[in-house]
Amino acid sequence: MAKELICTNCGYIGHPKKVTKGSFFMEVILWFLFIVPGIIYSIWRLTTRYNACPFCGASNMVPLDSPMGKKLAAEIQSSSASTSEA
């Protein structure tokens, strides 16, 4: 099972989603009309895949058990505890 990650942008804790840049529709058109640009576009799309936060879409998620992840989790936990006390 994959490690849980934390988003440094919004604080979401969980599993990232895979995001592929570009357009699938454009890729299909290039394959049907022009083989070589279709191949180039497909390779570009495959090499620009990244894990993103499913909540905000940011690409800067870190493992929850890393030093930065532990620090962010503690900050979120302390801020949620202080808002529930008020």
C-alpha positions in Angstrom: 0.0 0.0 0.0 1.3 3.5 -0.9 2.3 5.9 1.8 0.0 8.8 2.7 1.2 12.2 1.7 0.4 15.7 2.9 -0.1 18.7 0.7 2.1 21.6 1.6 -0.4 24.0 -0.1 -3.7 23.1 1.6 -2.9 20.4 4.2 -4.8 17.6 2.6 -3.7 14.2 4.0 -4.2 11.2 1.8 -3.3 9.6 -1.5 -2.4 11.8 -4.5 -4.1 11.6 -7.9 -2.2 11.1 -11.1 -2.4 14.2 -13.4 -1.3 14.1 -17.1 -0.7 17.5 -18.8 -2.3 18.1 -22.2 -5.5 17.0 -23.8 -6.5 13.5 -24.7 -8.8 14.8 -27.5 -5.8 16.6 -29.0 -3.7 13.5 -28.8 -6.3 11.5 -30.7 -6.6 14.1 -33.4 -2.8 14.2 -33.9 -2.6 10.4 -34.1 -5.4 10.3 -36.7 -4.1 13.2 -38.8 -0.3 13.2 -38.3 1.5 10.1 -37.0 4.8 11.8 -36.0 3.3 14.7 -34.1 1.0 12.3 -32.4 3.9 10.2 -31.2 5.8 13.3 -30.0 2.7 14.6 -28.2 2.0 11.2 -26.5 5.6 11.0 -25.3 5.4 14.6 -23.9 2.2 13.8 -22.1 3.6 10.6 -20.6 6.8 12.3 -19.4 4.9 15.2 -17.7 2.7 13.1 -15.5 2.9 14.0 -11.8 1.2 13.3 -8.5 -1.2 16.1 -7.4 -3.3 16.9 -4.5 -6.9 15.7 -5.2 -8.3 18.7 -3.2 -6.4 21.7 -4.6 -4.4 20.3 -7.5 -1.0 21.3 -6.3 2.0 19.2 -7.1 3.9 19.7 -3.9 2.8 16.7 -1.7 5.4 15.3 0.7 5.4 12.0 2.6 3.6 12.2 6.0 6.5 10.5 7.7 9.1 13.0 6.4 10.4 15.8 8.6 8.4 18.4 6.6 5.3 16.2 6.6 5.5 15.7 10.4 5.9 19.5 10.9 2.9 20.3 8.7 0.7 17.6 10.3 1.6 19.0 13.8 0.7 22.6 12.6 -2.6 21.5 11.2 -3.4 19.5 14.3 -2.6 22.4 16.6 -4.5 24.9 14.6 -7.6 22.6 14.5 -7.3 22.1 18.3 -7.1 25.8 18.9 -10.2 26.6 16.7 -12.3 23.9 18.4 -11.4 25.3 21.8 -12.7 28.8 20.9 
